[in-house]
Amino acid sequence: MTFATYWLISYLLVGCLGTVTNCLSLLFFVLRNRTGLSNHLMIGLNFSDLMLCILNTVIPFKSFTETGVRLYSWTIVNSISSGFITLVMTVLRTIIVWNPFFQINAKLTLFPLVLQPF
């Protein structure tokens, strides 16, 4: 087997398994009916990872076309978005652990998440 075959199999494996697991996780967080900031961040993180997995499934078939380059750039944006959401969740949890009575304004926290991909 060549390197290209391993590359194709790994992209498809990550894409397919990640899509299934992120769909299940997203379904869990959506059906929980909690309105806390942590729940909204987890939904955002699941959605971003779901888009990343779907793109990983499509990219191998469009690799060397203009569409493939655009899809790959969206993969990079989604990776950065997932990392940013994880960073925000880490900072918020640290604040909650060190100062449990501090009230975090959810609107100020979610505002950068909306603007981040642009």
Buried (B, 14 or more C-beta within 10 A) or exposed (E): EEEEEEEBEEBBEBBBEBBEBBBEBBEEBEEEEEEEBBBBBBBBBBBBBBBBBBBBBBBBEBBEEEEBEEBBEBBEBBBEBBEBBBEBBEEBEEEBEEEEEEEEEBEEBBEEBEEBEE
